[in-house]
Every structure is written in C-alpha cells, then in structure tokens.
Amino acid sequence: MPCFPALADTHPGQAALVSEVARDTGKNPQVLNALLDQAKVQQGILDAISRPAEAKPWSAYRPIFLTEKRIDDGVAFYREHRALLESIGKQYGVAPQYIVAIIGVETFYGRITGKYKVLDALVTLGFYYPPRAPYFRQQLKTLLELPDNQLAGPLATLTGSYAGAQGWGQFMPDSIRDYAVDADGDGRIDLQNSLPDILASVANYFAKHGWVDGGPVAARAQPDGAAKPLAWQAQPQWPLEQLEAWGYAPFQHMNPGEPTSLLTLAGASGPEQWFTFNNFYVITRYNRSPMYAMAVHQLAQAIVDGVGSADSAQ
C-alpha cells in the first residue's frame, strides 16, 4: 500500500517537479502548485493498474474486443465518416479501418474515454506507484508543460483513463505533444470533441512510427511437426522464407522476403501461430501487448469486411 501524505493537498516530489516545469516553460510556480494541490490520490487507480486486461490469455482477451456490437458499430462508424476517414487515410498512408479499430478498442468509438481526472491519475502514478513512477512523472511533467491549445479543455477538468490517457484515441501527454495534430484548422488540438483531430492524430501516430501503406500486418502460420520453437520479437526478425525453412507455412501466398516474426497465442482451440510484420510492430508502438495489436488487426479486418458487405448489399 502506498504511504499517503499527511496533507491532502501536497505530494512528495511536487516541489521539484514544479521547479522543473517553471524552469523549462516559464509557467508560474504558484499556478502549477495550485493545480497539483487539487489532485487527489486514488486507490482505484492503483488497483486498476495492477490488473491489466493483458494479463489474460488470448482466448479470454479476444472476446472482449471482437464482439458483434463492436464490429457492427465500427462498420457503421466507418460508413458514416467514410469521406473524412479515407481522406485522412490517403494523406497519412494509413488504412482507414485501422484508425477506426484503434478508437474501437480504446474507447468504443468515443463512448468510454475514462472517468478519472487526468491530474489525479498522473499524480497518483507519478508520485505513489514506485514500479512505474519515473514514466508517469514524465507524463505529468509533459501535461503541465503542454500549451492550453493542445488540450481539450482546462487542465484541471480533463478526464481520461486510470493511466492518464485522454480522448478517443487515449493519447498520453507525450503522444499529444509529439503526434497529435490540428486537422480541422481551428488552432486547437482537441482529441475529445474534434473528429478530424482525433482521426488524423491516430493516423499521424502510425505514420510517424513507420506504417507501410498496403503492407501486411499479420497472417496465420501452420507449423509442421518439427517446427523450430521461436520466441516472438516485436520487430520483424527474419525473412518469411527463413520461417518457412524452420517449419512454418503461410496459409496464403506471401512475399518470401517479407521481414517477419512468429507469435504464438493461447487460442480457444489451442495454440495459434501468426506471422507478424512491420505494421503489426507499429501497432505495438501504440500498446506493447501483442494481444492488443492482434485485437486491433482482427477488428480492423472485420470492419473492412463488414463495410464491403454493406456496400454490396445496397
């Protein structure tokens, strides 16, 4: 259990953080202290971070995100906003269905963006969660340094996930600083209320992390009885033909020189082997879990298939 401070409006390490932010940005220390004094340590945040969904096996993780409703709503969202999505997809070289799938997995297309005050989350984890305090302290510092026009509203009012992620795409402060864009041209980056900003920011994140337009993401692999055991690496490690030589056959014809890694997931019917490619690695830059990346991939595939079926039925 964390050791809470005797005074509810002060936090260990607050003075040093305020000094750094004031030095780096010129912001008023009194204003910064007043903001941090409002932040409350939340035991619910500490509890939530200790039981992430990624601790589940794939057989239990997949049904959380690949529901009929999430797919159908993704198809409807894509069709409703097709012109905007396809324009952004073309501009950034990112397949629109993956943009939709990210916000589908993250926030159910903007419906569940988080109930925690962002300041509470980042103060709690930055000052009272030793296992990852340096990371969350950095996110808190960045949040305090962001200009007002890069936030959806006054800093003290912002809400998000238990980890302090904001908006439909659940951007952490560093990601807002580095990848969020003002796509609607109103002089403000609003990841909560501006659909162009939301979608373009996700696309820009993918593009800046090396998404290859039209490149493969993941494909099933069939191991033979003597297949060489392999540990998955997020970055593609070998040409596909090397994995074939080691006993893993692709289900469909693919470029034998395509760099790949091999991922094994605990599926409902037993182990599943997957070739994962550069674009899968890019999704893991959004969230390091390979199960997260696979959920995004499969949701994206289901959405684009559903859009195609809906179009042909008209």
VOSEPA-744790 format. One line per 8 residues: number of its first residue (from 1); their letters; for each residue x, y, z of N, C-alpha, C, CB. Coordinates in steps of 0.02 Angstrom, whole numbers. Glycine has a CB too. Layout:
<rs>
NUM) a) X:Y:Z:X:Y:Z:X:Y:Z:X:Y:Z; ...
</rs>
This chain:
<rs>
1) mpcfpala) 42:-60:0:0:0:0:44:63:0:-47:0:61; 24:113:-40:64:174:-39:57:212:26:45:219:-98; 107:251:42:104:293:102:78:361:82:174:299:136; 15:374:99:-16:437:79:11:495:121:-93:432:85; 13:554:94:40:611:131:-7:633:187:54:669:84; 21:664:236:-20:688:292:-67:743:269:25:714:349; -45:783:222:-86:838:196:-112:819:127:-47:904:193; -179:824:118:-209:801:56:-190:843:-4:-284:800:63
9) dthpgqaa) -166:904:9:-153:949:-48:-78:955:-64:-181:1018:-33; -36:910:-39:34:910:-57:56:839:-74:78:939:0; 107:833:-115:129:768:-138:206:765:-136:103:753:-210; 234:708:-117:307:702:-115:337:710:-185:328:635:-85; 384:755:-191:414:768:-257:380:824:-296:411:705:-297; 327:852:-269:290:905:-304:334:967:-314:227:924:-265; 370:987:-263:410:1049:-269:462:1043:-323:444:1064:-201; 495:985:-327:547:976:-378:516:977:-447:584:910:-367
17) lvsevard) 458:945:-456:425:944:-521:404:1015:-542:364:898:-519; 374:1051:-497:353:1120:-512:414:1162:-532:317:1152:-451; 469:1154:-497:529:1191:-513:553:1176:-584:585:1175:-462; 551:1113:-603:573:1093:-671:528:1122:-724:574:1016:-677; 462:1117:-714:415:1142:-763:421:1218:-770:342:1122:-744; 426:1252:-714:433:1325:-715:498:1345:-751:432:1354:-644; 551:1309:-738:615:1323:-770:611:1312:-846:671:1279:-740; 578:1258:-867:577:1239:-937:526:1278:-978:564:1166:-943
25) tgknpqvl) 474:1304:-946:420:1336:-984:408:1408:-965:357:1298:-975; 433:1430:-907:418:1497:-884:350:1503:-851:422:1545:-941; 315:1447:-840:250:1450:-808:257:1469:-735:213:1382:-815; 204:1499:-708:204:1523:-640:202:1465:-590:144:1570:-629; 251:1459:-545:251:1404:-497:188:1403:-453:312:1409:-453; 161:1462:-436:102:1463:-394:42:1432:-430:85:1535:-374; 36:1445:-494:-18:1416:-534:-9:1340:-538:-20:1446:-605; 52:1318:-550:66:1246:-554:52:1211:-487:140:1234:-575
33) nalldqak) 74:1242:-433:61:1213:-367:-14:1209:-352:96:1253:-312; -50:1261:-373:-122:1261:-361:-155:1203:-398:-153:1328:-383; -132:1189:-459:-159:1133:-497:-144:1067:-462:-129:1132:-568; -82:1057:-442:-62:994:-411:-94:985:-343:13:990:-406; -104:1040:-307:-136:1035:-242:-208:1007:-247:-137:1104:-208; -239:1018:-305:-307:992:-315:-309:917:-326:-340:1027:-374; -253:889:-349:-252:818:-368:-259:774:-307:-187:801:-405; -300:723:-314:-313:676:-259:-285:607:-276:-389:672:-243
41) vqqgilda) -252:576:-227:-227:508:-237:-287:461:-237:-176:489:-180; -290:419:-290:-347:375:-299:-326:302:-292:-380:387:-368; -350:269:-240:-334:198:-231:-360:157:-289:-363:172:-165; -417:177:-318:-444:141:-375:-397:139:-435:-510:171:-396; -357:192:-443:-308:195:-497:-252:146:-484:-280:267:-505; -229:143:-422:-176:96:-404:-201:24:-410:-152:110:-332; -264:12:-395:-292:-55:-402:-297:-73:-477:-361:-59:-369; -320:-26:-517:-331:-40:-588:-267:-56:-625:-365:19:-622
49) isrpaeak) -213:-20:-610:-151:-31:-647:-119:-98:-629:-102:26:-633; -141:-127:-573:-112:-191:-552:-148:-251:-583:-114:-196:-476; -201:-239:-622:-238:-295:-652:-256:-279:-725:-301:-312:-612; -207:-267:-768:-222:-251:-838:-253:-310:-874:-159:-230:-873; -294:-295:-926:-326:-348:-965:-276:-392:-1000:-374:-317:-1016; -216:-364:-1014:-165:-402:-1050:-139:-462:-1010:-108:-357:-1068; -158:-466:-946:-137:-524:-907:-178:-586:-925:-145:-510:-831; -233:-578:-961:-275:-634:-982:-243:-671:-1041:-345:-610:-1001
57) pwsayrpi) -259:-735:-1051:-238:-769:-1113:-278:-743:-1173:-246:-846:-1106; -253:-754:-1232:-286:-731:-1294:-358:-758:-1298:-246:-754:-1356; -370:-819:-1276:-437:-848:-1279:-487:-808:-1239:-435:-920:-1255; -464:-774:-1186:-508:-732:-1145:-505:-659:-1166:-490:-739:-1071; -449:-638:-1193:-439:-568:-1213:-478:-552:-1277:-364:-553:-1223; -474:-596:-1326:-506:-583:-1391:-581:-568:-1385:-495:-641:-1437; -620:-607:-1346:-692:-593:-1343:-710:-526:-1313:-725:-647:-1304; -664:-494:-1278:-678:-427:-1251:-687:-377:-1308:-621:-404:-1204
65) fltekrid) -647:-384:-1360:-645:-333:-1413:-677:-355:-1479:-573:-314:-1426; -681:-419:-1492:-709:-442:-1555:-781:-464:-1546:-667:-501:-1584; -821:-418:-1519:-893:-431:-1510:-931:-410:-1572:-920:-395:-1447; -990:-439:-1580:-1032:-421:-1637:-1049:-346:-1635:-1097:-463:-1637; -1062:-319:-1576:-1081:-249:-1571:-1022:-204:-1589:-1107:-232:-1501; -962:-221:-1565:-904:-178:-1579:-889:-179:-1654:-842:-201:-1539; -897:-237:-1685:-886:-241:-1758:-940:-202:-1795:-886:-315:-1781; -1003:-214:-1778:-1058:-179:-1813:-1053:-104:-1804:-1126:-205:-1787
73) dgvafyre) -1038:-82:-1744:-1032:-9:-1732:-972:19:-1770:-1026:5:-1657; -918:-20:-1777:-861:2:-1816:-878:9:-1890:-803:-46:-1808; -916:-38:-1915:-939:-34:-1985:-982:29:-1995:-980:-98:-2005; -1028:40:-1948:-1072:99:-1953:-1032:163:-1948:-1126:97:-1897; -982:165:-1903:-940:224:-1895:-901:238:-1959:-892:216:-1835; -872:185:-1988:-834:193:-2050:-878:221:-2106:-802:125:-2072; -938:192:-2113:-982:213:-2168:-1007:285:-2157:-1043:165:-2174; -1020:303:-2094:-1044:371:-2080:-990:423:-2094:-1067:376:-2007
81) hrallesi) -928:406:-2079:-874:455:-2085:-824:436:-2141:-836:462:-2018; -848:401:-2191:-805:373:-2243:-763:427:-2277:-846:337:-2294; -793:482:-2296:-756:533:-2334:-697:559:-2292:-803:592:-2355; -710:575:-2229:-657:601:-2185:-604:547:-2173:-687:624:-2118; -625:487:-2159:-578:433:-2145:-533:418:-2205:-615:370:-2125; -563:415:-2263:-524:397:-2322:-478:454:-2344:-570:377:-2379; -500:515:-2332:-456:572:-2346:-395:572:-2299:-495:638:-2337; -407:560:-2235:-352:557:-2187:-308:496:-2201:-380:553:-2114
89) gkqygvap) -339:439:-2217:-301:380:-2233:-254:391:-2292:-347:322:-2247; -279:425:-2342:-238:440:-2402:-182:489:-2384:-282:469:-2459; -198:541:-2344:-149:591:-2326:-90:561:-2288:-181:646:-2285; -105:515:-2242:-53:487:-2199:-28:418:-2221:-79:482:-2128; -60:389:-2272:-39:323:-2295:-55:268:-2245:34:323:-2309; -113:274:-2211:-133:225:-2161:-203:200:-2178:-131:256:-2089; -212:134:-2179:-277:105:-2195:-330:129:-2146:-273:28:-2195; -386:158:-2170:-436:188:-2125:-464:139:-2074:-492:216:-2165
97) qyivaiig) -471:75:-2093:-500:27:-2046:-458:19:-1983:-510:-40:-2079; -393:31:-1988:-351:26:-1928:-359:88:-1883:-278:18:-1949; -372:145:-1914:-387:205:-1874:-451:193:-1834:-394:268:-1920; -502:166:-1868:-566:152:-1835:-557:99:-1781:-618:128:-1887; -518:47:-1796:-508:-7:-1747:-474:18:-1684:-468:-64:-1778; -427:64:-1691:-393:91:-1631:-444:124:-1585:-338:141:-1652; -485:168:-1612:-534:202:-1568:-589:154:-1546:-564:263:-1604; -599:100:-1585:-647:49:-1564:-622:11:-1504:-662:2:-1621
105) vetfygri) -559:-9:-1505:-529:-45:-1449:-519:1:-1390:-463:-77:-1470; -495:62:-1402:-477:107:-1348:-538:133:-1310:-438:165:-1374; -589:156:-1346:-644:192:-1313:-713:176:-1340:-632:266:-1319; -719:121:-1377:-784:103:-1407:-811:161:-1448:-834:82:-1353; -768:186:-1492:-785:241:-1538:-806:304:-1501:-842:219:-1585; -768:319:-1448:-777:382:-1412:-827:380:-1356:-797:434:-1458; -857:322:-1343:-909:319:-1291:-880:312:-1221:-955:260:-1304; -822:280:-1215:-793:266:-1148:-722:294:-1147:-794:189:-1132
113) tgkykvld) -715:358:-1133:-649:389:-1136:-615:394:-1067:-655:458:-1166; -650:371:-1015:-619:370:-949:-651:419:-901:-545:385:-954; -657:399:-839:-692:439:-788:-646:472:-739:-741:395:-751; -581:455:-741:-534:482:-692:-509:551:-714:-475:435:-683; -500:595:-666:-467:658:-681:-395:643:-701:-470:708:-621; -373:671:-757:-306:657:-781:-253:677:-730:-293:693:-848; -264:734:-697:-216:755:-645:-213:705:-588:-236:825:-618; -271:680:-567:-271:629:-514:-232:568:-535:-344:610:-495
121) alvtlgfy) -243:545:-597:-211:484:-621:-135:492:-623:-237:466:-690; -112:547:-652:-40:555:-660:-5:572:-595:-25:608:-712; -38:608:-551:-9:621:-485:-6:555:-445:-50:675:-446; -60:517:-447:-61:453:-410:-5:407:-434:-129:418:-419; 1:399:-500:50:352:-527:121:381:-528:30:330:-596; 127:446:-536:192:477:-538:225:485:-471:187:544:-571; 185:491:-419:212:502:-351:201:444:-303:181:564:-323; 154:399:-319:135:347:-270:136:276:-299:67:362:-243
129) ypprapyf) 164:267:-357:167:199:-387:239:185:-408:119:193:-448; 281:164:-360:353:156:-373:371:114:-434:384:126:-313; 335:60:-450:357:19:-507:363:58:-573:309:-38:-517; 321:109:-583:324:146:-646:323:222:-634:265:126:-691; 342:243:-574:340:314:-558:379:358:-606:366:324:-488; 440:339:-628:476:384:-674:438:397:-738:544:353:-691; 406:346:-766:368:355:-828:310:403:-817:342:287:-855; 271:390:-765:211:432:-755:229:502:-731:165:398:-704
137) rqqlktll) 284:509:-695:307:577:-677:323:616:-740:368:573:-630; 355:583:-788:371:616:-852:307:637:-888:413:570:-897; 256:594:-886:193:611:-919:159:670:-883:146:550:-919; 164:671:-818:136:728:-780:173:792:-797:140:714:-704; 238:788:-801:278:847:-820:258:873:-889:353:829:-819; 251:827:-937:231:847:-1004:162:878:-1004:232:788:-1052; 116:848:-966:47:875:-962:49:948:-938:3:832:-915; 88:961:-886:92:1029:-858:126:1077:-907:130:1028:-792
145) elpdnqla) 167:1050:-952:203:1093:-999:165:1106:-1064:269:1062:-1016; 113:1066:-1078:77:1074:-1141:42:1142:-1144:26:1017:-1150; 44:1174:-1202:5:1237:-1210:-69:1223:-1205:21:1270:-1278; -107:1272:-1183:-180:1263:-1175:-213:1241:-1239:-211:1328:-1150; -187:1263:-1297:-221:1247:-1360:-206:1176:-1385:-202:1297:-1413; -169:1137:-1344:-159:1067:-1361:-199:1020:-1315:-84:1050:-1357; -244:1049:-1277:-286:1009:-1232:-360:1022:-1247:-270:1026:-1158; -401:972:-1231:-472:976:-1248:-510:1027:-1204:-505:908:-1240
153) gplatltg) -479:1049:-1149:-511:1097:-1105:-464:1116:-1050:-577:1069:-1076; -487:1153:-1000:-444:1172:-944:-414:1110:-911:-484:1212:-891; -350:1114:-895:-313:1055:-873:-346:1022:-813:-242:1074:-855; -370:1061:-766:-398:1032:-705:-463:994:-717:-411:1088:-654; -494:1005:-774:-559:972:-789:-551:910:-832:-605:1021:-823; -492:897:-859:-484:842:-907:-494:774:-872:-414:845:-938; -529:730:-907:-538:662:-882:-510:612:-933:-613:647:-868; -494:553:-908:-466:502:-952:-462:435:-916:-397:523:-976
161) syagaqgw) -417:393:-939:-410:326:-911:-373:328:-844:-372:280:-960; -371:270:-812:-334:267:-748:-260:280:-757:-344:198:-715; -235:275:-819:-165:289:-832:-153:361:-855:-138:241:-885; -207:400:-861:-199:469:-881:-202:480:-956:-135:495:-856; -227:431:-994:-234:438:-1066:-299:474:-1082:-232:369:-1102; -298:515:-1135:-354:560:-1150:-382:550:-1219:-332:631:-1141; -446:566:-1225:-478:569:-1291:-496:502:-1320:-432:605:-1337; -525:504:-1380:-550:443:-1412:-493:394:-1426:-586:460:-1477
169) gqfmpdsi) -434:420:-1440:-376:377:-1455:-333:363:-1395:-335:409:-1508; -352:390:-1337:-316:379:-1274:-241:395:-1280:-324:306:-1252; -227:458:-1296:-159:482:-1301:-132:502:-1233:-154:541:-1351; -72:479:-1217:-36:503:-1159:-8:572:-1175:21:453:-1138; 11:612:-1125:35:680:-1138:94:682:-1188:56:712:-1074; 143:637:-1182:198:637:-1230:173:627:-1301:249:582:-1213; 122:585:-1310:95:573:-1377:56:633:-1403:50:512:-1377; 22:668:-1358:-11:730:-1378:41:780:-1404:-52:762:-1319
177) rdyavdad) 95:787:-1366:149:833:-1385:180:814:-1452:202:835:-1331; 193:750:-1463:233:728:-1519:193:710:-1582:274:669:-1499; 129:689:-1574:94:661:-1632:25:689:-1644:88:588:-1623; -6:723:-1596:-73:749:-1606:-71:808:-1655:-104:771:-1540; -123:813:-1696:-125:865:-1748:-191:902:-1748:-113:833:-1817; -188:965:-1768:-246:1008:-1776:-272:1000:-1847:-230:1083:-1759; -310:947:-1859:-332:931:-1927:-389:975:-1951:-352:859:-1931; -429:1003:-1905:-485:1045:-1927:-465:1118:-1934:-542:1038:-1879
185) gdgridlq) -402:1133:-1917:-376:1200:-1929:-405:1255:-1886:-387:1218:-1999; -430:1237:-1827:-461:1289:-1784:-412:1318:-1733:-521:1260:-1748; -348:1299:-1739:-298:1325:-1694:-293:1288:-1627:-311:1396:-1681; -330:1233:-1621:-330:1195:-1559:-328:1120:-1575:-394:1211:-1517; -292:1082:-1534:-293:1009:-1540:-342:983:-1488:-221:977:-1531; -397:954:-1512:-450:931:-1467:-463:857:-1481:-515:974:-1475; -435:813:-1440:-441:741:-1450:-504:712:-1418:-381:705:-1423; -546:757:-1392:-608:735:-1360:-669:754:-1403:-615:766:-1290
193) nslpdila) -666:809:-1439:-726:836:-1472:-719:847:-1547:-745:899:-1440; -658:847:-1573:-648:860:-1645:-631:795:-1680:-592:912:-1656; -678:768:-1720:-665:705:-1754:-606:709:-1802:-727:684:-1792; -598:764:-1841:-538:768:-1883:-474:764:-1843:-539:832:-1923; -470:800:-1786:-410:798:-1744:-398:727:-1717:-416:848:-1686; -452:694:-1695:-447:627:-1666:-419:578:-1718:-516:603:-1640; -451:575:-1775:-433:525:-1826:-365:539:-1856:-486:522:-1881; -351:602:-1870:-286:620:-1900:-229:608:-1851:-286:693:-1924
201) svanyfak) -242:618:-1787:-189:607:-1737:-170:533:-1733:-212:633:-1668; -220:489:-1735:-205:417:-1736:-166:399:-1799:-270:376:-1732; -189:425:-1856:-155:410:-1919:-83:436:-1918:-193:441:-1978; -73:496:-1891:-6:525:-1888:39:484:-1842:-9:597:-1864; 11:459:-1787:49:416:-1742:75:355:-1779:6:395:-1681; 31:323:-1817:51:264:-1855:103:282:-1908:-10:232:-1889; 90:337:-1943:137:356:-1997:206:372:-1969:110:417:-2035; 208:408:-1914:273:427:-1885:311:367:-1856:262:480:-1830
209) hgwvdggp) 274:313:-1841:307:253:-1816:322:202:-1871:263:220:-1763; 311:222:-1934:335:181:-1989:285:136:-2023:389:140:-1965; 220:152:-2017:169:112:-2052:184:113:-2127:97:140:-2039; 179:54:-2158:190:47:-2230:122:39:-2264:237:-14:-2246; 105:87:-2306:40:86:-2340:34:23:-2382:31:149:-2384; -18:-16:-2370:-29:-77:-2408:11:-137:-2384:-13:-65:-2479; 53:-127:-2334:94:-183:-2309:54:-231:-2267:152:-156:-2269; 78:-293:-2260:42:-342:-2219:48:-326:-2145:70:-413:-2232
217) vaaraqpd) 2:-352:-2107:2:-342:-2034:16:-408:-1998:-66:-313:-2011; -26:-457:-2010:-17:-523:-1978:-51:-575:-2022:-46:-524:-1906; -26:-637:-2019:-54:-691:-2058:-43:-757:-2021:-23:-694:-2129; -92:-801:-2025:-86:-865:-1990:-29:-906:-2019:-152:-905:-1994; 3:-944:-1974:57:-989:-1993:38:-1060:-1972:125:-967:-1961; 56:-1109:-2013:43:-1179:-1997:109:-1214:-1983:6:-1214:-2056; 121:-1234:-1920:184:-1267:-1905:182:-1341:-1923:201:-1259:-1830; 238:-1368:-1945:242:-1440:-1955:266:-1473:-1890:289:-1459:-2014
225) gaakplaw) 270:-1539:-1890:286:-1574:-1828:355:-1560:-1800:279:-1646:-1840; 400:-1536:-1844:469:-1523:-1821:486:-1449:-1821:518:-1560:-1866; 434:-1406:-1818:446:-1334:-1821:490:-1311:-1764:379:-1296:-1819; 537:-1267:-1779:583:-1241:-1729:547:-1194:-1681:642:-1204:-1763; 552:-1206:-1615:521:-1159:-1568:552:-1090:-1573:528:-1186:-1495; 510:-1039:-1573:534:-970:-1581:501:-925:-1530:521:-944:-1652; 540:-880:-1501:513:-828:-1456:495:-767:-1498:564:-810:-1399; 435:-740:-1485:413:-682:-1525:454:-621:-1510:339:-668:-1512
233) qaqpqwpl) 471:-584:-1562:503:-518:-1556:458:-467:-1590:575:-519:-1588; 447:-410:-1558:401:-361:-1586:424:-337:-1655:395:-301:-1539; 488:-323:-1662:514:-303:-1727:526:-365:-1770:579:-261:-1720; 505:-364:-1833:517:-422:-1877:591:-440:-1878:492:-407:-1948; 605:-506:-1873:673:-529:-1864:704:-563:-1925:676:-576:-1807; 662:-598:-1964:688:-639:-2019:644:-632:-2080:693:-713:-1997; 671:-647:-2140:628:-651:-2198:579:-710:-2190:670:-659:-2263; 521:-704:-2218:470:-756:-2212:496:-824:-2233:409:-737:-2254
241) eqleawgy) 537:-825:-2285:562:-889:-2310:605:-925:-2257:603:-878:-2374; 636:-888:-2212:675:-919:-2159:629:-957:-2111:717:-866:-2121; 572:-926:-2094:525:-960:-2051:494:-1020:-2085:470:-911:-2029; 484:-1015:-2151:459:-1074:-2188:510:-1130:-2183:446:-1056:-2262; 575:-1113:-2189:627:-1164:-2184:628:-1195:-2114:695:-1134:-2201; 608:-1158:-2064:606:-1182:-1995:541:-1220:-1979:615:-1125:-1947; 497:-1226:-2029:438:-1268:-2020:372:-1233:-2013:449:-1309:-1962; 367:-1169:-2032:305:-1132:-2026:281:-1111:-2096:314:-1069:-1981
249) apfqhmnp) 224:-1137:-2117:198:-1123:-2184:144:-1070:-2180:171:-1187:-2218; 145:-1020:-2225:91:-972:-2228:28:-1003:-2258:111:-909:-2269; -30:-980:-2237:-93:-1005:-2263:-107:-979:-2333:-150:-987:-2216; -76:-923:-2351:-86:-894:-2417:-18:-873:-2445:-135:-834:-2415; -16:-861:-2511:47:-840:-2542:67:-771:-2516:41:-839:-2619; 130:-765:-2496:156:-701:-2471:227:-692:-2496:154:-699:-2394; 250:-630:-2495:318:-614:-2516:368:-652:-2472:331:-538:-2512; 408:-698:-2501:454:-737:-2460:508:-695:-2426:487:-790:-2502
257) geptsllt) 521:-635:-2451:572:-592:-2422:545:-545:-2369:605:-553:-2474; 479:-547:-2355:448:-500:-2307:475:-513:-2237:371:-507:-2308; 505:-463:-2204:529:-473:-2135:471:-489:-2089:566:-409:-2110; 482:-538:-2045:428:-562:-2002:455:-588:-1936:388:-615:-2037; 410:-595:-1888:423:-631:-1826:367:-682:-1818:427:-583:-1764; 375:-728:-1771:323:-778:-1759:294:-769:-1690:352:-849:-1768; 228:-761:-1687:192:-751:-1624:148:-813:-1611:148:-687:-1627; 152:-839:-1551:107:-893:-1530:59:-867:-1477:148:-954:-1502
265) lagasgpe) -5:-877:-1489:-57:-855:-1443:-96:-915:-1418:-105:-804:-1476; -120:-910:-1355:-159:-964:-1325:-231:-956:-1345:-152:-964:-1247; -250:-985:-1401:-317:-978:-1428:-367:-1024:-1395:-317:-991:-1502; -431:-1014:-1411:-484:-1054:-1381:-479:-1127:-1399:-553:-1027:-1402; -450:-1142:-1458:-444:-1211:-1481:-372:-1236:-1477:-469:-1218:-1553; -330:-1201:-1440:-260:-1221:-1434:-214:-1167:-1460:-248:-1286:-1470; -150:-1180:-1463:-101:-1130:-1486:-115:-1107:-1558:-30:-1158:-1481; -108:-1041:-1569:-113:-1012:-1636:-46:-981:-1652:-171:-959:-1640
273) qwftfnnf) -19:-997:-1711:43:-966:-1734:27:-914:-1787:91:-1020:-1763; 59:-856:-1780:48:-800:-1825:115:-771:-1848:5:-745:-1791; 120:-757:-1913:173:-714:-1937:153:-643:-1922:187:-725:-2015; 198:-604:-1893:184:-532:-1882:236:-491:-1920:185:-515:-1806; 212:-437:-1950:253:-397:-1995:264:-326:-1968:221:-394:-2064; 295:-283:-2007:311:-215:-1985:250:-178:-1959:343:-176:-2042; 194:-183:-1995:136:-144:-1974:107:-169:-1908:82:-147:-2027; 116:-233:-1893:97:-259:-1827:142:-228:-1773:103:-337:-1825
281) yvitrynr) 206:-223:-1790:253:-190:-1744:232:-118:-1731:326:-192:-1772; 209:-83:-1782:186:-14:-1773:128:-11:-1724:166:17:-1841; 81:-58:-1729:25:-59:-1681:51:-69:-1610:-26:-114:-1700; 103:-110:-1602:131:-120:-1535:166:-58:-1508:179:-179:-1535; 180:-10:-1552:207:53:-1526:152:94:-1493:240:93:-1583; 90:79:-1509:32:112:-1478:19:79:-1410:-31:107:-1523; 26:13:-1408:18:-26:-1347:62:-88:-1356:-58:-46:-1333; 106:-101:-1308:158:-151:-1317:131:-223:-1320:208:-146:-1262
289) spmyamav) 71:-234:-1297:44:-302:-1295:31:-330:-1364:-20:-303:-1254; 59:-389:-1381:43:-419:-1446:-31:-438:-1451:86:-480:-1458; -63:-452:-1394:-135:-467:-1397:-175:-405:-1414:-159:-496:-1329; -154:-348:-1389:-187:-285:-1408:-180:-275:-1484:-155:-225:-1370; -119:-283:-1509:-108:-273:-1581:-150:-321:-1623:-34:-280:-1598; -155:-384:-1600:-194:-432:-1637:-269:-415:-1634:-182:-502:-1609; -292:-390:-1577:-362:-370:-1572:-377:-312:-1620:-380:-350:-1499; -332:-263:-1623:-340:-208:-1670:-342:-234:-1742:-284:-156:-1661
297) hqlaqaiv) -295:-278:-1758:-291:-306:-1825:-356:-343:-1844:-231:-353:-1832; -378:-387:-1800:-437:-427:-1816:-500:-384:-1818:-446:-484:-1767; -504:-335:-1775:-562:-289:-1777:-561:-249:-1842:-562:-242:-1716; -502:-226:-1862:-496:-188:-1925:-518:-231:-1984:-424:-164:-1935; -497:-294:-1985:-516:-339:-2039:-592:-351:-2040:-479:-406:-2033; -621:-360:-1981:-693:-371:-1977:-731:-309:-2000:-713:-391:-1905; -706:-250:-1983:-739:-188:-2003:-736:-179:-2078:-706:-128:-1968; -678:-189:-2108:-673:-178:-2180:-714:-230:-2218:-600:-179:-2203
305) dgvgsads) -717:-291:-2192:-759:-342:-2223:-832:-323:-2218:-747:-411:-2191; -852:-297:-2159:-921:-277:-2149:-940:-218:-2193:-932:-260:-2077; -895:-171:-2202:-908:-114:-2246:-919:-139:-2318:-850:-63:-2243; -876:-185:-2339:-883:-212:-2406:-949:-248:-2416:-826:-260:-2421; -970:-287:-2366:-1034:-323:-2371:-1093:-275:-2372:-1041:-371:-2312; -1089:-223:-2331:-1143:-173:-2329:-1148:-135:-2395:-1132:-125:-2271; -1090:-120:-2423:-1090:-84:-2487:-1121:-126:-2543:-1019:-63:-2507; -1103:-190:-2544:-1127:-234:-2598:-1200:-250:-2590:-1088:-299:-2599
313) aq) -1227:-243:-2529:-1297:-258:-2517:-1343:-201:-2538:-1308:-274:-2443; -1314:-143:-2550:-1355:-84:-2568:-1377:-87:-2641:-1316:-20:-2556
</rs>
